[in-house]
Amino acid sequence: FDNVISPAFYTDKSFTMLLTYANRDNLNQKAWYQYKNLAHILKLTDYKSVWITSQGYGLMWGNSYYQVAKHFDTYIENDKPYDENLAALFKRYYNNERERVKSVKILLFFI
């Protein structure tokens, strides 16, 4: 990509404006987590969504990643600190939920 500019200088702060309608111009109107996010939009379109992550293992509950991720239809957190385990998590999810997976339209890996 060329000329890509992040809305903030660190990931957690950036993330509050990446997958939500929040931006620098409207953050003084209400908190970022009160804006609709990608998961809300997917639900409005009847998309089924899965969020699989290894970001912030053990710290997810209080950060911006989880505040968006918790709205996805399925949320799977890696219990290991390495990204390569995400493929195994997906495989396990796919094998256990084979029929439901057919209706999934969005699968997001957050690493």
Order of alpha helices (4+ residues) and beta strands (2+ residues): alpha-alpha-beta-alpha-beta-alpha-alpha-beta
